[in-house]
């Protein structure tokens, strides 16, 4: 079974803190994604990566950055957390070299609930 | 550009009744369509997907969906739901070299 593991399920951080959300996948997938999920808004793509050290902006990249130093690990960074970044963050991965193998399934982690106070 | 509309934010239904969750998409090119399910406090899990071929797609847990190109729809159905089907369901579309675009979700509430 594909496993996407998000290191923290629940976090509480203060406004202005730098926050790291870590994600590891064990299936040697080329593509990794970070989504944000909010009630009534569905899932929105923050950043994705189709190779080590490569990253692309998604629909809502403002206030976030990412790092992919190793194929299996994709980190989401909130440089200076704000209360409007309180949300559920979902990491995902999928196989397919060279970008997006169109029909390939995306596999999700269990999510990280972040509260910024 | 591609987009997905899930017409119902919430669908209440009694156990053992049939259910249909509606999804419409827009895209100017050929599409790949997906339904994901999210159980409480969990990530998303793939239910089924349409890539090509037969327009009726069968998935896990007794769900199926029908791709209708003329109606640009991909509605999800189950003939008899269980309490354990209570979850949020997301329709998603991908076309060309784009990433996956999700709908806003439909909460299925199954009561005894």
Interface residues (C-beta under 8 A of the other chain):
Chain A: X4 X33 X40 X41 X42 X43 X44 X45 X48 X58 X90 X92 X99 X100 X102 X103 X105 X106 X107 X108 X109 X110 X111
Chain B: X9 X32 X34 X36 X41 X42 X43 X44 X45 X46 X49 X51 X90 X94 X96 X97 X98 X99 X100 X102 X103 X104 X105
